[in-house]
Structures are given as C-alpha cells and as structure tokens.
Amino acid sequence: MKNETYTFNVQKVHQLNLITTCLMVLLIVVPLIIKHGFSQSSLYILTGVAILACSSLNYFLKLPYILKAVLFSTLPGLVVCALFFLDGFALNKHYLILLTIVMAAIYFNKKILATYGIIVDVLIILLYTFAPERFLGENSTFTMFLTVFFLYQGILFMLGKLNQWGGQLVADAQKREERANSLLEQSQQLLSMIEKSAHTIGEESNEMKSLSNSLASNCKSYHIKLNYTDLRIYSE
C-alpha cells in the first residue's frame, strides 16, 4: 500500500508567499504606470524590482524558519506603507496590508503572526502620526484611526485563533504520522525477526532430518550386520 504523508510543508508556504509577493508588486506597479506614465514611475518600478529581488533572496537563503516567514510578510508590507506616503490614501492599500497579514497567518505559527502583528501596529501608528490624511483620507480624525486600528486588531485576533486551532490540527496530524511510522517500523522489524526465525528453524529442521537419516542408515547397517552374524553362527 502506498505510504501517504501529511506533514506540513513549510517550503511550499514559502513558495506561495513568494508568488503572492510577485503578484502584489504587479498589482501595485502596473496601475501606477498606467496612472503616471512609464517615465514618471521609475521610482515605483525600481522599488518593485528591489522587493522582488529581496523576496527571492529571502526564499533561497538558508535563514531561520521564523525570520524567513516574517520577512516574506514584512517586505511587501513596507512597500504598501511607503505607498501611503508617496501616493496617498487608497482603500486597496489597506486590502494589501490585510493580505500581508494572511501571508503571515498561513504558517500556522503563533510567533510568526504575533511578530508581524506588532510590526503592522507600529507601521499603522507611524503612518497616522506623520501622514494621517495619506493613511485615512479626508476623514483622518482620531476616532476614525481608532476604528481602523481596532479593526486590524480584530482581524489579527481572529486569525490568531484560527492559527492556534489550525496549528493544533497540524501538530496532531504530525504526531499521528510519527506514530504510524513508528508502528510501521516496528512491524517491519517484527517481520524481519519472523523471517530470520523461520530461516533458523528451517536450517535446524534440515539438520534434524539429516541426523535422523543418518541414524536410520546406521541402524539399518547395524541390523544387517547382526543378521549376517546370526546366519554365520547358525551355519556353524
């Protein structure tokens, strides 16, 4: 039977986040080129290329797992926040920040999501402090900031809970897989021992058969010899 594994593949998540980053850069840069023209969008293009280069480097370098995961979310998140300063308010930029939060959440690791959540909080506070209208648009009151801020916190909290439950399912699946592999290994060892025992018993049976044949042959020879001796005595 084919042995199927259900281990959570982190490398596939890294690959998915790299593809998502590429798509985000296209979604950001292409509309800006259409809006401002190619000649006036050189800064955006260079920034996009730099982010793609950094994300690709992050993918191929052998960095610690948590650091690599946080960087995959932080790099596009920083670009989106920079766009608030450069290009002003747009609702789709908030959607892109939410997408970067999802990029951190799909690792099903509380440390990764919590770390990036802190980074997002810091970026949001800095944006409102230094460019409130560019971050929130015309209605840049403190009340609106609190509404947006706690909306982000609610999303982080809900994703954190989902992360916790999903992470537990992944951990349980890994334990079940380890247990199944352990039982399979023990079964293979038991079968190997049975085969060795059967081989040993077969060899001993052959030895016993040979010994039995030898004894039977000796007894037959001895019986013939006794008969011959008796005939000689009778003849005399």
C-alpha positions as CSV (number, residue, x, y, z in Angstrom):
1,M,0.0,0.0,0.0
2,K,1.3,3.5,-0.8
3,N,2.5,5.4,2.3
4,E,0.9,8.8,2.2
5,T,2.4,11.6,4.4
6,Y,0.5,14.6,5.7
7,T,3.4,16.6,7.1
8,F,3.0,20.4,6.9
9,N,5.3,21.5,4.1
10,V,6.8,24.9,5.1
11,Q,8.8,25.2,1.9
12,K,5.5,25.2,-0.1
13,V,4.3,28.1,2.1
14,H,7.5,30.0,1.4
15,Q,6.9,29.4,-2.4
16,L,3.3,30.5,-2.2
17,N,4.3,33.7,-0.4
18,L,7.0,34.4,-3.0
19,I,4.4,34.1,-5.8
20,T,2.0,36.3,-3.8
21,T,4.7,38.9,-3.4
22,C,5.2,38.9,-7.2
23,L,1.5,39.3,-7.8
24,M,1.3,42.1,-5.2
25,V,4.1,44.0,-6.9
26,L,2.4,43.7,-10.2
27,L,-0.9,44.9,-8.7
28,I,0.9,47.9,-7.2
29,V,3.3,48.9,-10.0
30,V,1.1,48.4,-13.1
31,P,-1.7,50.7,-12.1
32,L,0.9,53.4,-11.1
33,I,2.5,53.1,-14.5
34,I,-0.9,53.5,-16.1
35,K,-1.7,56.5,-13.9
36,H,1.6,58.4,-14.1
37,G,3.2,57.0,-17.2
38,F,6.3,54.9,-17.5
39,S,8.8,57.8,-17.3
40,Q,7.4,59.1,-14.0
41,S,7.0,55.7,-12.5
42,S,10.7,54.8,-12.4
43,L,10.8,55.0,-8.6
44,Y,7.9,52.6,-8.3
45,I,9.4,50.2,-10.8
46,L,12.8,50.2,-9.1
47,T,11.1,49.7,-5.7
48,G,9.1,46.8,-7.1
49,V,12.3,45.2,-8.6
50,A,14.1,45.7,-5.3
51,I,11.3,44.0,-3.4
52,L,11.2,41.1,-5.8
53,A,15.0,40.7,-5.5
54,C,14.9,40.8,-1.7
55,S,12.0,38.3,-1.6
56,S,13.8,35.9,-4.0
57,L,16.9,36.2,-1.9
58,N,14.9,35.5,1.2
59,Y,13.5,32.4,-0.4
60,F,16.8,30.9,-1.4
61,L,18.9,31.9,1.6
62,K,19.2,29.4,4.5
63,L,17.7,31.7,7.1
64,P,15.9,30.6,10.3
65,Y,12.3,29.5,9.6
66,I,10.6,32.2,11.7
67,L,12.8,35.0,10.3
68,K,12.2,33.9,6.7
69,A,8.4,33.8,7.3
70,V,8.3,37.2,8.9
71,L,10.4,38.8,6.1
72,F,8.0,37.4,3.5
73,S,5.2,39.4,5.0
74,T,7.2,42.4,6.1
75,L,8.8,43.2,2.7
76,P,5.6,43.8,0.8
77,G,4.0,45.4,3.9
78,L,6.8,48.0,4.0
79,V,6.2,48.8,0.3
80,V,2.5,49.3,0.8
81,C,3.1,51.6,3.8
82,A,5.6,53.5,1.7
83,L,3.0,54.0,-1.0
84,F,0.7,55.7,1.6
85,F,3.4,58.4,1.9
86,L,4.2,58.6,-1.8
87,D,0.8,58.1,-3.5
88,G,-1.7,59.0,-0.8
89,F,-4.8,57.2,0.5
90,A,-6.4,54.4,-1.4
91,L,-8.7,51.7,0.0
92,N,-6.9,48.9,-1.9
93,K,-3.7,49.6,0.1
94,H,-5.5,48.6,3.2
95,Y,-6.6,45.4,1.5
96,L,-2.9,44.7,0.5
97,I,-1.9,45.2,4.2
98,L,-4.5,42.6,5.2
99,L,-3.2,40.3,2.5
100,T,0.3,40.5,4.1
101,I,-1.2,39.6,7.4
102,V,-2.7,36.5,5.8
103,M,0.7,35.7,4.4
104,A,2.0,35.5,8.0
105,A,-1.1,33.6,9.2
106,I,-0.8,30.6,6.7
107,Y,2.3,29.3,8.5
108,F,0.1,28.3,11.4
109,N,2.7,29.6,13.9
110,K,1.7,31.9,16.7
111,K,5.1,33.5,16.9
112,I,5.2,34.5,13.3
113,L,1.7,36.0,13.3
114,A,2.3,37.8,16.6
115,T,5.7,39.2,15.4
116,Y,4.2,40.5,12.2
117,G,1.2,41.8,14.1
118,I,3.5,44.0,16.2
119,I,5.2,45.3,13.0
120,V,1.8,46.2,11.5
121,D,0.8,48.0,14.6
122,V,4.0,50.1,14.6
123,L,3.6,50.9,10.9
124,I,0.0,52.0,11.3
125,I,0.8,54.2,14.3
126,L,3.8,55.8,12.3
127,L,1.6,56.4,9.3
128,Y,-1.1,58.1,11.3
129,T,1.4,60.1,13.2
130,F,3.3,61.5,10.2
131,A,0.7,61.4,7.4
132,P,-2.8,60.9,8.8
133,E,-4.6,62.2,5.6
134,R,-2.5,60.0,3.4
135,F,-3.3,57.0,5.6
136,L,-7.0,57.6,6.2
137,G,-8.0,60.0,3.5
138,E,-10.2,63.1,4.2
139,N,-11.7,61.6,7.4
140,S,-8.5,61.4,9.3
141,T,-9.9,62.0,12.8
142,F,-8.6,60.2,15.8
143,T,-11.9,58.4,16.1
144,M,-11.5,57.0,12.6
145,F,-7.9,56.0,13.4
146,L,-9.1,54.1,16.5
147,T,-11.8,52.4,14.3
148,V,-9.2,51.3,11.7
149,F,-6.7,50.3,14.4
150,F,-9.0,48.1,16.3
151,L,-10.3,46.6,13.0
152,Y,-6.8,45.5,12.3
153,Q,-6.5,44.1,15.9
154,G,-9.8,42.2,15.5
155,I,-8.5,40.6,12.3
156,L,-5.2,39.7,13.9
157,F,-7.1,38.2,16.9
158,M,-9.4,36.1,14.7
159,L,-6.5,34.9,12.6
160,G,-4.6,34.2,15.7
161,K,-7.4,31.9,17.0
162,L,-7.6,30.2,13.6
163,N,-3.8,29.9,13.7
164,Q,-4.0,28.3,17.1
165,W,-6.6,25.8,16.2
166,G,-5.1,25.0,12.8
167,G,-1.7,24.7,14.3
168,Q,-3.0,22.2,16.8
169,L,-4.5,20.2,13.9
170,V,-1.2,20.2,12.1
171,A,0.6,19.2,15.3
172,D,-1.8,16.3,15.9
173,A,-1.5,15.2,12.3
174,Q,2.3,15.1,12.6
175,K,2.0,13.1,15.8
176,R,-0.3,10.6,14.2
177,E,2.1,10.3,11.3
178,E,5.1,9.8,13.6
179,R,3.1,7.1,15.5
180,A,2.1,5.4,12.2
181,N,5.7,5.5,11.0
182,S,6.9,4.1,14.3
183,L,4.3,1.2,14.2
184,L,5.2,0.5,10.6
185,E,8.9,0.4,11.5
186,Q,8.1,-2.0,14.5
187,S,6.0,-4.2,12.1
188,Q,8.9,-4.3,9.7
189,Q,11.3,-5.3,12.4
190,L,8.9,-8.0,13.7
191,L,8.5,-9.4,10.1
192,S,12.3,-9.4,9.8
193,M,12.7,-11.3,13.1
194,I,10.0,-13.8,12.0
195,E,11.8,-14.4,8.7
196,K,15.1,-14.9,10.5
197,S,13.4,-17.2,13.0
198,A,11.8,-19.2,10.1
199,H,15.1,-19.4,8.3
200,T,16.8,-20.6,11.5
201,I,14.1,-23.2,12.2
202,G,14.4,-24.4,8.6
203,E,18.1,-24.9,9.0
204,E,17.6,-26.7,12.3
205,S,14.9,-28.9,10.7
206,N,17.3,-29.8,7.9
207,E,19.9,-30.7,10.4
208,M,17.5,-32.8,12.3
209,K,16.4,-34.5,9.1
210,S,20.0,-35.2,8.2
211,L,20.7,-36.6,11.7
212,S,17.5,-38.7,11.5
213,N,18.5,-40.1,8.1
214,S,22.0,-40.8,9.4
215,L,20.7,-42.6,12.5
216,A,18.3,-44.6,10.3
217,S,21.1,-45.5,8.0
218,N,23.3,-46.6,10.9
219,C,20.5,-48.6,12.4
220,K,19.9,-50.4,9.1
221,S,23.5,-51.2,8.7
222,Y,23.7,-52.4,12.3
223,H,20.6,-54.6,11.7
224,I,22.1,-56.2,8.5
225,K,25.3,-56.8,10.4
226,L,23.5,-58.6,13.2
227,N,21.6,-60.7,10.7
228,Y,24.8,-61.7,9.0
229,T,26.4,-62.6,12.3
230,D,23.4,-64.7,13.3
231,L,23.5,-66.6,10.0
232,R,27.1,-67.4,10.4
233,I,26.6,-68.7,13.9
234,Y,23.6,-70.8,12.8
235,S,25.6,-72.2,9.8
236,E,28.5,-73.3,12.1
